Amino acid sequence: MVILDDGVLRLEVAPLGAEMRSLRRHGAPFEYLWQGDPAVWPHRAPHLFPIVGRLKSDAFVYGRRTFRLGQHGFARDQVFSVVEATDTAATFVLQDDAATLACYPFHFRLAVAYRLDRGAVEIAYEVENPGDVEMPFSIGAHPGFRCPVTDREQAREYVLEFERAETADRFIVEDGLVSGQSEFALRGESVLPLGAGLFDRGALVFKGLVSRRVRLVGRTPGPGVELGFKGFPYFGVWSKPGAPFVCLEPWCGIADAPDATGHLEDKEGIVRLPPGSAFARAVTIRPF
């Protein structure tokens, strides 16, 4: 376990999946991250790579071959190498090997760098293509936060506060695939109540939000989390119905549609990285 501490925050990150395991503020007697429960959702803050969401039939075609690849890819289940670590920063790296090439036939280097800075956690992604062919991929963050944060609150008292007023539909997910159906979610509003039944039909999937920050907060003053994201065209909000956590998920990529062709390079939201190139994005988490 790698432990980072800047005197304001204490962060624990495991080499398995380069996943955050604990996030606390000094002086606060509670944990901000969902702590995982195999009976509910075993993860805490997985990184999604080289796909986001599900592929149709859990497979894709490249060249003349079909490759099987499960939901959200494989990065969350791989052990990353710790290539750099200080008191307040650490970088974790995953590279292709025989096992990854069997389900994703591309050479890659994925770096996930954590840095504590004045009470915030910056998570920087860098994807490199060291191969000699174009590499199609997606990447996303999937941190789960306790909701309610403290045991004295109720989850129904929480809301999402977007940085700007949003007019956005929620795209419906059926059997893990994003259907062509949508329904009203936000109409010139910046607040989305996390009421009962919100997640009964699965995740809320948004496209093209104008906000670059969102806050998970109670209706009355108290602890919460602000998530900053830039350059992520898709955003997911998810929980198991009735479970005491909410995931805030910026994505560069999205699950397949039911009529997807199966060719990864044609997938909606896919990033097509030229040989020898790199792709970078970052997410910021500020607990308060």
C-alpha positions, 0 to 999 in steps of 0.5 A: 500500500502506498500512503500519501499525506500532505498534512491536510489529506491522507490517501491510501492507494493499492498497486492492484488496479492503482486504486484508491483505498482510503481518503480522509481529511485530518481532523475529520473522523470519517472516511470519504471513499466507499470501502467496498462490499462483495455483496454490494459492489467490491470496488472503491475507485477503479480505473476503466481501461481500455474500454468504458462500460460494456461491449456488445456481446462482451467482444470486439473485432479487430482485423479478422479476429474476435477478442473477448473483453469484459466490462470496463476492461482489465486495468482494475484487475492488474497489478501496477508498478510503482515507479515513483513515490514521495510523501505527497505524490506517486505514479503507477504504471501498467504495460501490455503483456501476454495476458493483455495482448490476448484480449486487447492486441495493442501495445500500451503504457498507462500511467496513473499519477496521484498528487496531493495539493492543498487539500485536493487529490489530482489523478493524472492519466497518461496513455502512450502508444509505443506500437506501430499501429493506431491504438483505439481505447477509452479511459475513465474514472469510477470513484465511489464516495460514501453517501451519506458521508457520515452516519448521522445523515440520510442519503436522500438528503444529498444532491449533485450540484453542477458547476453550471445550469445543465440541459441534459438527457439521461441516456438509458442503459439496458443490459449494460448497453446504452440504448437510443432512448433517453429521458429528461434529467436536467432542464436548465438546472444545476441541482440533481436530487439523489432521491429514492428510485433514481438508480432503479434503471441503472446508471445516469449517463450524460453526454456533453455536459458544460460543467467541469465540476460537480459537488456531492453535498447534503441539502444542509451544510456539512461534508461533501466532495467536489470532483473536477474534470476537463476533457471528458465528453461523457459523465456517469452517476451510479449506485446500487439502489439503496446502497450508501455510496455514489460513483461520479464517473468522468469518461473518455468513452461509453458503453456500446449501443445495441446496434454497435458494429463490434469494430473497436475503432468505430465505437462511439467515444473511442480515442484513436491514438497514433503510433508514438503518441500520448494522451493525457487527462486529469481528475481532481477530487476535493473532499470538504 
